[in-house]
Amino acid sequence: MFSASLRSLHEQVLPAEPEYCAQLQNVSDWRSWKQPPVMETLKAKARAAGLWNLFLPDGKYGAGLSNVEYAPLARLPGDL
């Protein structure tokens, strides 16, 4: 799961950052802010890859990882 998460960050998330920022720039009123469309695309890809809701310990709703198993994965984005 670690290598899949790292690969997703490098191949999906990091390349989408400019598009995410650009979509945020086009919001005329900060009070009507919504999640940019690119985030929904990334979310769908993460779900399809089994990389969504990794922090949920219940396998019915998330990956079923313990805190100890999830901690290295949660740290990945901060290490990049």
N, CA, C and O atoms as CSV, one atom per row, in Angstrom:
chain,resi,resn,atom,element,x,y,z
A,1,MET,N,N,0.835,-1.193,0.000
A,1,MET,CA,C,0.000,0.000,0.000
A,1,MET,C,C,0.882,1.260,0.000
A,1,MET,O,O,0.511,2.287,-0.567
A,2,PHE,N,N,2.045,1.162,0.641
A,2,PHE,CA,C,2.953,2.310,0.693
A,2,PHE,C,C,3.385,2.709,-0.714
A,2,PHE,O,O,3.333,3.885,-1.073
A,3,SER,N,N,3.812,1.731,-1.508
A,3,SER,CA,C,4.293,2.059,-2.857
A,3,SER,C,C,3.149,2.553,-3.745
A,3,SER,O,O,3.356,3.426,-4.587
A,4,ALA,N,N,1.949,2.005,-3.566
A,4,ALA,CA,C,0.803,2.477,-4.349
A,4,ALA,C,C,0.456,3.916,-3.981
A,4,ALA,O,O,0.122,4.719,-4.852
A,5,SER,N,N,0.533,4.238,-2.696
A,5,SER,CA,C,0.253,5.610,-2.251
A,5,SER,C,C,1.297,6.579,-2.793
A,5,SER,O,O,0.965,7.665,-3.267
A,6,LEU,N,N,2.544,6.180,-2.720
A,6,LEU,CA,C,3.629,7.037,-3.222
A,6,LEU,C,C,3.499,7.241,-4.725
A,6,LEU,O,O,3.671,8.352,-5.226
A,7,ARG,N,N,3.198,6.171,-5.433
A,7,ARG,CA,C,3.028,6.273,-6.888
A,7,ARG,C,C,1.848,7.194,-7.233
A,7,ARG,O,O,1.941,8.003,-8.156
A,8,SER,N,N,0.755,7.071,-6.499
A,8,SER,CA,C,-0.411,7.931,-6.736
A,8,SER,C,C,-0.078,9.393,-6.487
A,8,SER,O,O,-0.507,10.268,-7.240
A,9,LEU,N,N,0.677,9.656,-5.448
A,9,LEU,CA,C,1.078,11.038,-5.170
A,9,LEU,C,C,1.894,11.614,-6.321
A,9,LEU,O,O,1.664,12.744,-6.752
A,10,HIS,N,N,2.852,10.824,-6.816
A,10,HIS,CA,C,3.729,11.313,-7.888
A,10,HIS,C,C,3.035,11.375,-9.246
A,10,HIS,O,O,3.287,12.288,-10.033
A,11,GLU,N,N,2.168,10.410,-9.521
A,11,GLU,CA,C,1.561,10.328,-10.852
A,11,GLU,C,C,0.229,11.070,-10.963
A,11,GLU,O,O,-0.151,11.481,-12.059
A,12,GLN,N,N,-0.486,11.249,-9.851
A,12,GLN,CA,C,-1.813,11.844,-9.904
A,12,GLN,C,C,-1.891,13.187,-9.172
A,12,GLN,O,O,-2.263,14.206,-9.754
A,13,VAL,N,N,-1.534,13.167,-7.898
A,13,VAL,CA,C,-1.770,14.334,-7.038
A,13,VAL,C,C,-0.844,15.502,-7.369
A,13,VAL,O,O,-1.316,16.607,-7.641
A,14,LEU,N,N,0.448,15.273,-7.350
A,14,LEU,CA,C,1.385,16.381,-7.599
A,14,LEU,C,C,1.193,17.019,-8.976
A,14,LEU,O,O,1.209,18.246,-9.071
A,15,PRO,N,N,1.011,16.240,-10.045
A,15,PRO,CA,C,0.761,16.869,-11.344
A,15,PRO,C,C,-0.545,17.674,-11.396
A,15,PRO,O,O,-0.677,18.573,-12.227
A,16,ALA,N,N,-1.506,17.363,-10.523
A,16,ALA,CA,C,-2.796,18.063,-10.534
A,16,ALA,C,C,-2.773,19.359,-9.726
A,16,ALA,O,O,-3.735,20.126,-9.777
A,17,GLU,N,N,-1.705,19.619,-8.987
A,17,GLU,CA,C,-1.662,20.826,-8.149
A,17,GLU,C,C,-1.853,22.125,-8.937
A,17,GLU,O,O,-2.610,22.984,-8.486
A,18,PRO,N,N,-1.205,22.309,-10.088
A,18,PRO,CA,C,-1.435,23.560,-10.834
A,18,PRO,C,C,-2.891,23.725,-11.255
A,18,PRO,O,O,-3.433,24.829,-11.196
A,19,GLU,N,N,-3.522,22.640,-11.677
A,19,GLU,CA,C,-4.933,22.709,-12.079
A,19,GLU,C,C,-5.810,23.034,-10.866
A,19,GLU,O,O,-6.748,23.825,-10.971
A,20,TYR,N,N,-5.511,22.435,-9.736
A,20,TYR,CA,C,-6.250,22.710,-8.495
A,20,TYR,C,C,-6.163,24.196,-8.153
A,20,TYR,O,O,-7.177,24.837,-7.877
A,21,CYS,N,N,-4.959,24.730,-8.173
A,21,CYS,CA,C,-4.760,26.153,-7.859
A,21,CYS,C,C,-5.475,27.048,-8.871
A,21,CYS,O,O,-6.090,28.046,-8.495
A,22,ALA,N,N,-5.395,26.695,-10.139
A,22,ALA,CA,C,-6.060,27.495,-11.173
A,22,ALA,C,C,-7.573,27.487,-10.977
A,22,ALA,O,O,-8.228,28.513,-11.158
A,23,GLN,N,N,-8.124,26.348,-10.611
A,23,GLN,CA,C,-9.566,26.271,-10.393
A,23,GLN,C,C,-9.980,27.082,-9.172
A,23,GLN,O,O,-11.080,27.632,-9.140
A,24,LEU,N,N,-9.121,27.160,-8.178
A,24,LEU,CA,C,-9.421,27.997,-7.012
A,24,LEU,C,C,-9.357,29.480,-7.352
A,24,LEU,O,O,-10.097,30.282,-6.784
A,25,GLN,N,N,-8.483,29.843,-8.269
A,25,GLN,CA,C,-8.320,31.237,-8.669
A,25,GLN,C,C,-9.573,31.770,-9.355
A,25,GLN,O,O,-9.830,32.974,-9.329
A,26,ASN,N,N,-10.345,30.893,-9.963
A,26,ASN,CA,C,-11.507,31.310,-10.742
A,26,ASN,C,C,-12.778,31.463,-9.916
A,26,ASN,O,O,-13.857,31.654,-10.478
A,27,VAL,N,N,-12.670,31.383,-8.600
A,27,VAL,CA,C,-13.834,31.547,-7.734
A,27,VAL,C,C,-14.004,33.043,-7.465
A,27,VAL,O,O,-13.115,33.682,-6.901
A,28,SER,N,N,-15.142,33.593,-7.869
A,28,SER,CA,C,-15.346,35.032,-7.741
A,28,SER,C,C,-15.704,35.453,-6.317
A,28,SER,O,O,-15.377,36.566,-5.905
A,29,ASP,N,N,-16.358,34.597,-5.576
A,29,ASP,CA,C,-16.796,34.938,-4.225
A,29,ASP,C,C,-16.347,33.829,-3.272
A,29,ASP,O,O,-16.823,32.699,-3.379
A,30,TRP,N,N,-15.455,34.132,-2.357
A,30,TRP,CA,C,-14.909,33.119,-1.454
A,30,TRP,C,C,-15.995,32.440,-0.626
A,30,TRP,O,O,-15.799,31.317,-0.160
A,31,ARG,N,N,-17.131,33.099,-0.436
A,31,ARG,CA,C,-18.216,32.502,0.357
A,31,ARG,C,C,-18.940,31.392,-0.390
A,31,ARG,O,O,-19.641,30.589,0.224
A,32,SER,N,N,-18.780,31.338,-1.698
A,32,SER,CA,C,-19.418,30.281,-2.482
A,32,SER,C,C,-18.417,29.196,-2.868
A,32,SER,O,O,-18.639,28.438,-3.812
A,33,TRP,N,N,-17.326,29.134,-2.134
A,33,TRP,CA,C,-16.263,28.181,-2.441
A,33,TRP,C,C,-16.758,26.747,-2.357
A,33,TRP,O,O,-17.472,26.372,-1.427
A,34,LYS,N,N,-16.371,25.965,-3.332
A,34,LYS,CA,C,-16.632,24.533,-3.351
A,34,LYS,C,C,-15.345,23.833,-3.758
A,34,LYS,O,O,-14.420,24.452,-4.285
A,35,GLN,N,N,-15.306,22.557,-3.506
A,35,GLN,CA,C,-14.136,21.775,-3.891
A,35,GLN,C,C,-13.952,21.861,-5.406
A,35,GLN,O,O,-14.916,21.651,-6.142
A,36,PRO,N,N,-12.753,22.160,-5.892
A,36,PRO,CA,C,-12.517,22.232,-7.337
A,36,PRO,C,C,-12.801,20.882,-8.009
A,36,PRO,O,O,-12.587,19.835,-7.399
A,37,PRO,N,N,-13.270,20.897,-9.233
A,37,PRO,CA,C,-13.585,19.650,-9.948
A,37,PRO,C,C,-12.422,18.659,-10.005
A,37,PRO,O,O,-12.638,17.448,-9.958
A,38,VAL,N,N,-11.212,19.158,-10.105
A,38,VAL,CA,C,-10.078,18.240,-10.183
A,38,VAL,C,C,-9.965,17.400,-8.909
A,38,VAL,O,O,-9.477,16.271,-8.964
A,39,MET,N,N,-10.400,17.922,-7.779
A,39,MET,CA,C,-10.356,17.157,-6.536
A,39,MET,C,C,-11.312,15.966,-6.606
A,39,MET,O,O,-10.996,14.879,-6.122
A,40,GLU,N,N,-12.475,16.178,-7.208
A,40,GLU,CA,C,-13.423,15.070,-7.353
A,40,GLU,C,C,-12.855,13.989,-8.268
A,40,GLU,O,O,-13.076,12.799,-8.040
A,41,THR,N,N,-12.130,14.399,-9.295
A,41,THR,CA,C,-11.483,13.446,-10.206
A,41,THR,C,C,-10.434,12.641,-9.451
A,41,THR,O,O,-10.373,11.418,-9.574
A,42,LEU,N,N,-9.606,13.334,-8.668
A,42,LEU,CA,C,-8.574,12.649,-7.884
A,42,LEU,C,C,-9.193,11.707,-6.855
A,42,LEU,O,O,-8.694,10.604,-6.633
A,43,LYS,N,N,-10.271,12.143,-6.237
A,43,LYS,CA,C,-10.960,11.316,-5.246
A,43,LYS,C,C,-11.461,10.012,-5.888
A,43,LYS,O,O,-11.314,8.936,-5.310
A,44,ALA,N,N,-12.046,10.117,-7.071
A,44,ALA,CA,C,-12.549,8.930,-7.772
A,44,ALA,C,C,-11.410,7.973,-8.115
A,44,ALA,O,O,-11.555,6.757,-7.985
A,45,LYS,N,N,-10.284,8.519,-8.550
A,45,LYS,CA,C,-9.129,7.676,-8.879
A,45,LYS,C,C,-8.587,6.989,-7.628
A,45,LYS,O,O,-8.211,5.818,-7.674
A,46,ALA,N,N,-8.547,7.713,-6.519
A,46,ALA,CA,C,-8.056,7.133,-5.264
A,46,ALA,C,C,-8.993,6.017,-4.791
A,46,ALA,O,O,-8.536,4.969,-4.337
A,47,ARG,N,N,-10.288,6.245,-4.898
A,47,ARG,CA,C,-11.259,5.198,-4.512
A,47,ARG,C,C,-11.066,3.950,-5.373
A,47,ARG,O,O,-11.044,2.830,-4.862
A,48,ALA,N,N,-10.929,4.153,-6.675
A,48,ALA,CA,C,-10.762,3.023,-7.594
A,48,ALA,C,C,-9.487,2.235,-7.297
A,48,ALA,O,O,-9.435,1.023,-7.507
A,49,ALA,N,N,-8.468,2.928,-6.813
A,49,ALA,CA,C,-7.192,2.277,-6.506
A,49,ALA,C,C,-7.150,1.724,-5.083
A,49,ALA,O,O,-6.146,1.140,-4.674
A,50,GLY,N,N,-8.236,1.907,-4.327
A,50,GLY,CA,C,-8.257,1.439,-2.938
A,50,GLY,C,C,-7.450,2.308,-2.006
A,50,GLY,O,O,-6.992,1.841,-0.963
A,51,LEU,N,N,-7.266,3.568,-2.365
A,51,LEU,CA,C,-6.442,4.487,-1.577
A,51,LEU,C,C,-7.264,5.600,-0.931
A,51,LEU,O,O,-6.716,6.641,-0.568
A,52,TRP,N,N,-8.560,5.393,-0.786
A,52,TRP,CA,C,-9.425,6.425,-0.207
A,52,TRP,C,C,-9.843,5.997,1.195
A,52,TRP,O,O,-10.093,4.817,1.443
A,53,ASN,N,N,-9.917,6.967,2.117
A,53,ASN,CA,C,-10.314,6.731,3.510
A,53,ASN,C,C,-9.408,5.720,4.204
A,53,ASN,O,O,-9.878,4.874,4.964
A,54,LEU,N,N,-8.133,5.809,3.943
A,54,LEU,CA,C,-7.190,4.887,4.562
A,54,LEU,C,C,-7.156,5.029,6.078
A,54,LEU,O,O,-6.779,4.087,6.775
A,55,PHE,N,N,-7.539,6.173,6.592
A,55,PHE,CA,C,-7.482,6.430,8.025
A,55,PHE,C,C,-8.621,5.760,8.793
A,55,PHE,O,O,-8.576,5.694,10.021
A,56,LEU,N,N,-9.633,5.268,8.095
A,56,LEU,CA,C,-10.762,4.631,8.775
A,56,LEU,C,C,-10.411,3.182,9.110
A,56,LEU,O,O,-10.158,2.384,8.208
A,57,PRO,N,N,-10.393,2.836,10.402
A,57,PRO,CA,C,-9.966,1.495,10.795
A,57,PRO,C,C,-10.987,0.401,10.493
A,57,PRO,O,O,-10.647,-0.782,10.522
A,58,ASP,N,N,-12.223,0.773,10.206
A,58,ASP,CA,C,-13.262,-0.204,9.894
A,58,ASP,C,C,-13.202,-0.526,8.408
A,58,ASP,O,O,-13.432,0.350,7.574
A,59,GLY,N,N,-12.898,-1.769,8.071
A,59,GLY,CA,C,-12.767,-2.175,6.680
A,59,GLY,C,C,-14.025,-1.977,5.855
A,59,GLY,O,O,-13.957,-1.950,4.626
A,60,LYS,N,N,-15.167,-1.837,6.505
A,60,LYS,CA,C,-16.421,-1.597,5.778
A,60,LYS,C,C,-16.442,-0.208,5.151
A,60,LYS,O,O,-17.039,-0.012,4.092
A,61,TYR,N,N,-15.795,0.755,5.798
A,61,TYR,CA,C,-15.833,2.148,5.347
A,61,TYR,C,C,-14.488,2.653,4.824
A,61,TYR,O,O,-14.442,3.641,4.091
A,62,GLY,N,N,-13.432,2.008,5.182
A,62,GLY,CA,C,-12.106,2.456,4.782
A,62,GLY,C,C,-11.214,1.263,4.493
A,62,GLY,O,O,-11.693,0.183,4.147
A,63,ALA,N,N,-9.924,1.467,4.637
A,63,ALA,CA,C,-8.962,0.414,4.324
A,63,ALA,C,C,-8.794,-0.593,5.451
A,63,ALA,O,O,-8.204,-1.655,5.251
A,64,GLY,N,N,-9.308,-0.269,6.637
A,64,GLY,CA,C,-9.176,-1.184,7.758
A,64,GLY,C,C,-7.792,-1.176,8.386
A,64,GLY,O,O,-7.400,-2.131,9.058
A,65,LEU,N,N,-7.046,-0.082,8.163
A,65,LEU,CA,C,-5.699,0.010,8.720
A,65,LEU,C,C,-5.746,0.478,10.167
A,65,LEU,O,O,-6.618,1.257,10.553
A,66,SER,N,N,-4.802,-0.003,10.959
A,66,SER,CA,C,-4.639,0.507,12.316
A,66,SER,C,C,-3.919,1.853,12.230
A,66,SER,O,O,-3.427,2.231,11.166
A,67,ASN,N,N,-3.861,2.565,13.334
A,67,ASN,CA,C,-3.124,3.838,13.359
A,67,ASN,C,C,-1.657,3.631,13.032
A,67,ASN,O,O,-1.047,4.450,12.345
A,68,VAL,N,N,-1.099,2.552,13.518
A,68,VAL,CA,C,0.319,2.253,13.263
A,68,VAL,C,C,0.549,1.979,11.780
A,68,VAL,O,O,1.575,2.383,11.232
A,69,GLU,N,N,-0.380,1.304,11.129
A,69,GLU,CA,C,-0.253,1.020,9.697
A,69,GLU,C,C,-0.493,2.266,8.854
A,69,GLU,O,O,0.137,2.451,7.813
A,70,TYR,N,N,-1.406,3.119,9.310
A,70,TYR,CA,C,-1.757,4.313,8.549
A,70,TYR,C,C,-0.722,5.430,8.680
A,70,TYR,O,O,-0.532,6.201,7.739
A,71,ALA,N,N,-0.066,5.528,9.800
A,71,ALA,CA,C,0.845,6.647,10.078
A,71,ALA,C,C,1.891,6.878,8.985
A,71,ALA,O,O,2.050,8.022,8.559
A,72,PRO,N,N,2.606,5.868,8.510
A,72,PRO,CA,C,3.598,6.133,7.443
A,72,PRO,C,C,2.967,6.635,6.153
A,72,PRO,O,O,3.580,7.412,5.421
A,73,LEU,N,N,1.738,6.194,5.869
A,73,LEU,CA,C,1.043,6.652,4.657
A,73,LEU,C,C,0.615,8.106,4.786
A,73,LEU,O,O,0.693,8.877,3.829
A,74,ALA,N,N,0.161,8.470,5.979
A,74,ALA,CA,C,-0.272,9.859,6.213
A,74,ALA,C,C,0.899,10.812,6.140
A,74,ALA,O,O,0.728,11.987,5.815
A,75,ARG,N,N,2.052,10.332,6.430
A,75,ARG,CA,C,3.246,11.171,6.438
A,75,ARG,C,C,3.786,11.440,5.037
A,75,ARG,O,O,4.502,12.420,4.833
A,76,LEU,N,N,3.460,10.603,4.088
A,76,LEU,CA,C,4.011,10.722,2.728
A,76,LEU,C,C,3.898,12.109,2.113
A,76,LEU,O,O,4.915,12.635,1.662
A,77,PRO,N,N,2.726,12.733,2.068
A,77,PRO,CA,C,2.638,14.048,1.415
A,77,PRO,C,C,3.545,15.092,2.050
A,77,PRO,O,O,4.080,15.954,1.353
A,78,GLY,N,N,3.721,15.022,3.347
A,78,GLY,CA,C,4.580,15.984,4.033
A,78,GLY,C,C,6.057,15.764,3.750
A,78,GLY,O,O,6.863,16.685,3.878
A,79,ASP,N,N,6.410,14.548,3.368
A,79,ASP,CA,C,7.805,14.240,3.079
A,79,ASP,C,C,8.225,14.634,1.669
A,79,ASP,O,O,9.415,14.649,1.356
A,80,LEU,N,N,7.255,14.953,0.819
A,80,LEU,CA,C,7.600,15.270,-0.572
A,80,LEU,C,C,8.024,16.697,-0.736
A,80,LEU,O,O,8.346,17.121,-1.846
